[in-house]
Amino acid sequence: MATASEIAAVGVIGAGQMGSGIAQLAAAAGCAVLLLDADPAALSRAVASISASLRRLAAKGQLSQAACEDSIKRIRCVSTVQDLRDADLVIEAIAENEDVKKKLFVELDKITKSSAILASNTSSISITRLASATKRPSQVIGMHFFNPPPIMKLIEIIRGADTSDEVFAAVKSFSESLALELTPWAVFTQPKLLAIVVGNIVVSPSTQIFHGHIIVTPTTLHSKWISQVLKQHVPVSGSQHSTCLSWMLTRASANSGSPLYARKITQDSL
């Protein structure tokens, strides 16, 4: 199984806005990227979009011109799953359809090397069910990026029932290498309510599907509301409530209208 330091080649399936954004992040972090889509026009649009995005960063001084051009050169467009056979990590960002994703995971399981980690960008489909389509469920994990990935810098890392600690650690470390921010999560002990996850990166220890999304924007983010949620559900000290509340308010202000996400994880979602 590939460790974070061994993730050098990343396959990204789907050249839409999400897939191209993930490809940009991985290439900018120094990975060789294989961007797969059956539509040549989609691949052309993706490369043009990624190139323009990286060059804007270079023009603003956020990236050197050499780093910009090197990142673009690291992206290779491919048209078949067979081209991903040497990838260390494969992230699918295709249509949110469980049957279609399972079919893809069956193919990936047959073609990719035995050490490869298989990840889904799904926001709603059970990672455990997707993993069941493979013979390596311990190496299947959720990597839910937020759109557009190069700007939002958000990710949920979602474990399936069989995801190994080693795979979780490798993906978490890899996500950090993409400059994705890690933020707190708090665990509930009340019956049926196992956790609430707050912030820009959500690392869930036990669940596959999130129900009851709460989208919080600066205009609706009130300290009284957050305090009520925390005090009602999170069995931690008042100082920890204050820390979490302060963090959320700070992020709301910094994002200037971009949403933050709080999610309730229940037993019904497992």
N, C-alpha and C positions, 0 to 999 in steps of 0.2 A: 504494500500500500504506500502511495506517495505521501511523503511528509511535506510541510509547507516549503521547506528549503529545496525540495525536489520537484516542486511544481514549476516547471520551466516552459512547458508547452500546454496551452489552454485552447480547447475547442469550444467555440460558441455557435450554437445552432439557432438560426433565425437572424436575418439581417435587417429586421425592422428597427424602430427607434430604440427599443430596449436592448436588443442584441448588439446593435452597433455601439451603443453606449458602454455596454459591458466589455466589448472588444477594445474600445478606446482605453478604458481603465487598465485592462490587463497589459496592453501594449505599452502604455506609458510607464507601467511598473517594471518593464523589462522582459516580459514574457513573449515568447513566440506565439502568435495567435492564428488559429485556423478558423476562419469565419465561413460557416456553411449555410448555404441557402440554395434551393432548387431553381430559384429565379435569378438569372444573370443580371437582370435590370435592378433587382433589389440589392444585389451585391455591389453593383456600380454606384448606386445611390448611397449605400452605406459607406463605402470608401471615400466618396466625395464629401459626405457629411463629417466623417471622422477627421479627414485631412483639414477641412475648413475649421473645425472646432479646435484642433491642436494648433493650427497656425494663428488662430485668434489668441490663444493662450501665449504663444511665443511673441506676438505683437504687443501684448500687455506686459511682457517681461516676466510672466509666471512660469515660463518654460524656455529653455535655450533653443535657438534655432536648430542646433545639432540634435538635441534630444527630441525635438518635434519631428524632424525628418527621419531619425532612427526609429521612432515609434511607428510612423506610417509604414516604414519598410518591414517592420516586424509582423504586419498583418498580411496573411495570404488567404485569398478567397478560394474556396473549394466547393464542389457540387455534390459529393457523395459521402455517406457516412463512413465508407471505407477509408477515406482520407484522414479520419481521426484516429486511426489505429495506434499511433504513437503518442497521443495526448496524455498528459498526466492528470488533467482535470477537464471534464466536459460539462459545460453549462448549457442546458436547453432553455430557449426563450421563444418557444413556438406557441401556437394557439392554445388557449386555456380549455383543453378538451382532454378528459382523463383517458379515453380510449386511444386517442392519437398519441398522447404522451407515453402510454404503456407500450404501444407498438414500437415507438422510437427507442425506449429503454431496452426492449428485447433485442433490437438490432445492436445497440451500443454494447450490451453485455456480451454479445457474440464477437464483436469486432475489436473493441478496445483491449489494451493489455490488461492483464489480471490485476495490476497494481493501481489502475486508474480509478479516480473518484468520479462518480456520476452525480451531477447536481441538477436540480430543477429550479427554475425561477418562478414557479407557481405561487400564487397568493391564496389559493383556496383548496387545492387538491391534496389529499393525504399523501405524505411522503412514504408512509408505511405501505400504502396500496401501490404506489409507483414502484417502490423497491421490490415488492412481491413479484414483479414481472421479470426480475433478474435473479441470477444465482449468486449475487454479491450484495445482499441487502444491507450488510454492515458498512458498505462503501457508497451508499446512496444517502443524499442529504438535500435539504432545501436551502437555496441561496436566493432569497427574494429581494432583488434590487428595487429601488424606487425611481420613478421616471421623472426626468432623464438622469441616468446614473452619474454622468460626469459632473452634474450640477448639484443634485440632491445629496449625494454621498451617503445614502442610507442603505442598510441591508438588514434583513432578518435571516438569521441562521436557524434552520428548523430541523430538528432531529426526528428521524423516524423511530419506530419501536426498536429497530435493530442497529441503528447507526452507532458505530463504535466510538469510543472516547478518542481514539487516535485520529479518526477521520474528522470528528468535530474539532479537535485541537488544530489540525492541519488547515481546515477551512477557515477557522477563526483567525489564525495567524496570517493566512493568505489574504483575507479580507482587510486586515490591518495594514498589510503591505500595499494595498490599493488606496491607502489614506482614507479609509472609511472609519468614521468615528464610533467608538464604543460608548454606550451609555447604560445607566442602571436598569435593572429589572428587579421587581420585588415579588416574592412568592407568598401566596395566600395559604392558609391552612383551613379555611372554612369549607364545609361540605359543598361539593359540586363546583366551587370556585377555587381553582388551583393557583392561578397567577394573574397578575396584571403586568403588562409589559409596556414600558413607557420610553419613548425616546427615538433617537436617530439610528441606532443599531439595536436590534432586538435579538437577543440570544436566548432562545427558549430551550429549557432543559428537558422538556417532557412531552411536547405536543406536536401534532402534525397539521391540524386545521384550526384556524382562528375564526370564531364567530363573534358577532356583536361588535364590529369595528366601531370605534369612536374616533371621528376625525375632529381634531381640535385646532382651531386657528386663533391667531392673536385676538380677534374680535370676540371670540367665544371662550377664550381661556381665562377664567376667573379664579383667583386664588381660593375663594370660598368653595367653589365647586370641586377643585382638586383636593382641597383639605378634607372635604366630606368623603370623597372617594377613598382617599388614603386612610382616613381614620376608621371608616366603615370596614375596609377590607384588608388592610395591611397590618399584620401583627408585629410592628416594630416600634421603636421609640419615637417620641415627638421630634427629636433632633434629626432623625432620619427622614421623617415626613418633611421637615423644613428644608433639608438638603435637596430632596427630590423636587419639591415645589419650586425652590429657588432655581434649580436647573431648568425646569420646564418653562418658567417665566423668562429666563435669560435666553433660551433657545427661541421662544416665540418672538421676542423682540429682535433678535439677530436675524431671523428668517424673513422678517418684514412681509408677512402674509403667507409664507409657505406653511403648509400644514404640518403639525406634529401628529403622532399617532399613539393612541392608547388602546390596548386590546385586552379584552377579557378572555381568559382561557378556561373553559369549563370541561367537566368530565364528558359531557355530551359531544365535545369536539374531538375526542380521542378516537 
